[in-house]
Amino acid sequence: MSMSRQFKTADYEATLQTSVRLEECLPAGHLARFVVDIVAQLDLTAFYARYANRGGAPYAPEILIALLVYAYATGVFSSRKIEQAIHETAPFRYLAGNYAPDHDTMAAFRKQFLPELKELFVQILLLAQEMGVLKVGNVHMDGSKFQADASKSKAVSYKRLLEIEVLLRAEVSELFVLVHLGPKFSGSFP
């Protein structure tokens, strides 16, 4: 019996030599790009003020915040898993600015800035809700930032915005409690 069917085969050595641009791996509406855009809008003065002028150059807070936001949004809560993802996935490598903060750095940052991070998460979720990429209830983000609907029927009153903020604060508090207890979170960001 002869084999007449042709198969596509892989040349793994050649594949290892292939140059891949992160831009090719992250489409325009990718959640990682959205996170970078949102974090760039935040006032991080309080974070910078807490760094001493000694030692080696630390990672910019924007990098670590973006990594944590994206990690939590995609269900990655362990600092070791974040470190692994930085080495293995394009979105995490992009968010890390092609640096590789280790798990100790991630965990120490999270511990040192826990109250500030909780507040930033609320701000980020409010911005996402305002842009139309967040559904309140069990927190859910859409990776695309082009889904906003500015019709009057979708407009949010100030009173409703305050109600949403209260809900988001509760969700963020739950998230940070669960981060310390295990990997499950009632909200999701696909």
Secondary structure, 3 states (H helix, E strand, C coil): CCCCCCCCCCCHHHHHCCCCCHHHHCCCCCHHHHHHHHHHCCCCHHHHHCCCCCCCCCCCHHHHHHHHHHHHHCCCCCHHHHHHHHHHCHHHHHHCCCCCCCHHHHHHHHHHCHHHHHHHHHHHHHHHHHHCCEECCCCEECCCCCCCCCCHHHCCCHHHHHHHHHHHHHHHHHHHHHHHHCCCCCCECC
